[in-house]
Amino acid sequence: MSLPAVARKDFRETVQSRGMIALIALFSLLVSLLAFIVRPTAQNEQFATEALLSFFVGPVLVTYLVPLVGVVVGYSAVSGERESGSLKLLLSLPHSRADVVFGKVVGRGAALALAVFAGFLLPAAVLVVIPVTFNAGAFLGYTVFAAALGVVFVAISVGCSAAVSTQLRALIGSIGVYVLFVLLWGLLTGRLLDAVPGSVVDALPASARQIEVFLRVSNPTTGVVEVLSNAFLAEQLFSGETASQQLSAAAMLVFWTLAPPLAGLLKFDADDL
Amino acid sequence: MTAIELRGVRKEFADVTAVRDLDLTVEDGEVYGFLGPNGAGKSTTINMLLELVRPTAGTVRVLGADVETDGVEIRRRTGVLPDGFSVYDRLSGRRHVEFAVESKDADDDPDALLDRVGLAGDGDRSAGEYSKGMRQRLALAMALVADPDLLVLDEPSSGLDPAGAKEMREIVRAEADRGATVFFSSHILEQVDAVCDRVGILRDGELVAEDSVEGLREAVGGEETLEVAAAGADDEAIASVRALAGVSGVTRDGDELVVNCASDAKTDVIAALEEAGVAVDDFHTREASLEDLFLAYTEGDAAEGDADSVAPDPDDPDSAASDRPDDDAAAEGVDS
C-alpha cells in the first residue's frame, strides 16, 4: 500500500507550485471584497455572515470558482506525468496504478483544500479581530463545504486525466464536466423537464417534484451550494424536512469522488504506457 | 533461481510487432547486457519487465514471480533507471530520493545515496535545474534505494560524460559484487564489454545472439587481418604466404599485402616473407572491433542459427581487457 507516498509527493508538488500562492491570494481577495460589500453599516451593527455566505460567497465563489480550480489542479495529474515521462519514474517504484490514481486524488485534493482554507480564512481572521459580530462557526463550516466541492472536482479531473493519454484531452474532458455541472445543469435539466410531456412524467413512479430534487442532488455543485450548505446555515444539517435530500446529496458527493477516478483507473490499468 | 525469465514473449502494437517469440533467461547475480540498435525492441522488453507494457503472448517472470500478478512486489525488490523519463521539476533532488525510500518502505539515507552517485551538495536544488547527466544520476540514486535484488537500467549512460559513464560502470560492478543481478540495455558497446558477464543481441524483436563478448567474437570469426608493408613482395613470395597453414587469403593493395589469417599464423607469415627475401618494413594486425561485431549481428548474417549457442564464460581471462572500443578497428603497430 504505497498510496500515502504518492499522495504526499503530489501534495508537495502542488503546494510548491506558483499557482498555489496565486490561488490563495485570489480567494483571499474575493472573500475580502465580498465581505466589504456586506460590511456593517451605521444602522446595522451585526455583520451579516450568513448573508455574505449564502448570497455572495456561495453563488459566486463556491459555485463557479472552486470547481474550476479543482479542474485545474486535477486535469494534469496522470496525463501530465504520462506526457512528460515522470510517470516512468513513478511506476518504476512499487506503486500499483490504483495507488497512483487514488494517491493523486488524495494529494491534490488535500492541496486544494489547503488553498481553500487559507484563502477563505485569512480574510476571516480580520473579521474575527475587528469589533463586529461575526459568526466564525458558520464561516468555518461553510469553508469545509467549499473544500469538499473542490475535492469532488479534483477527483473528477484526475479520473479524466487517468483515462486519456494527453493533457489536452484531459483538460477538454474535465472542462466538459465543469460546463455540464456548473454552467448548463439548470438549463439542461429545466429543458428536459419541460420537454417531457406531463403524461410521461405521470407514468413514471416519481413525481415531477421528485425528479427535480433528484437532478439537483445528482449534481455535486447544486448538491453542495443549494442543498447542504444552505441547510447548514439554517442549522438544519441532516435534519429538518430536507434531511433525506441532504443525505442523497452527500451520498452523491461520495459517488462523484470515487466513481470518476475508478472509471479512469479501469482505462489506465489496461493501457500500455 | 532465475532473476528474469521470458518465455515465448510477443508484443504487438497497433502497427508493428516490437518483440517476437522472445526467450530470455538471466540468472541470479549475473550482469547481462541487452544490446541492439534503436527500435530493436529493447525498451519494449524492459517495459514488459516493469508492467508498463503487457505482452500480447508469453510469460514474463521476474525474481521468481509473475509480472502480471505480482508487479508491485517485484518492483519493491527491483531498482529501475528508466529511459526517456523526466523528473519532478519542482521537487528537490533529495525529495526524489526520499520519495523512493518512502515508496519502498526502506530506511536509506538520501544524502548517502546522492553522495554515491556524485550529487553530494546538489540535494537541495530543485531537480528541474539539473542537467541531463545529473537527472540520470538522480534516477540511479532512486534505483539504488533499498539494495535491490535486481537492477534494470535502460540506456544508463545516456546523457553522461565519459567520466560519468565510468562511474556508472563502477556502480554497476559494485552492485554486482554485492550480489545484485544487473540487466541493462545499451547501444554503446564499450559499456557492455567492460561490465557484462553475458550479452544478448536483439534485432527486429528477436534475440539473434547470446553469449559472452569473447564468445560472440569467436562466433563471428577468430580471423585477424594482417597488413604488411612489403613493397618488394613478388608473386612467388605471395604464393609462399598463401601456402601457409592458417592463411585464408592474400591480396595486394599497392605496397601493402593484406593477409587474412588465424591469430597464431601471424609470425609464420612474416617469417615466410623474410625467407623469400622480402623486406618487411612494418605490419599491423587488425582485430574485429566490437563495432564490427555488433554490426555483423545486427545487420549482417552472423546471427544465423546462433541464438541458442548460450555459453557464458565470465571467467575467460582474455575477455574485455585487450579490446579497444574505438569506432575504428583496434590496431597494434610493430616496427621491424
Interface residues (C-beta under 8 A of the other chain):
Chain A: S2 A5 V6 R8 K9 R12 E13 Q16 S17 S84 G85 S86 K88 L89 L91 S92 L93 P94 H95 S96 D272 L273
Chain B: F13 N47 L50 E51 L52 V53 R54 G71 V72 E73 R75 R76 V80 L81 P82 D83 G84 F85 S86 V87 Y88 R90 L91 R95 F99 A100 E102 S103 K104 A139 M142 A143
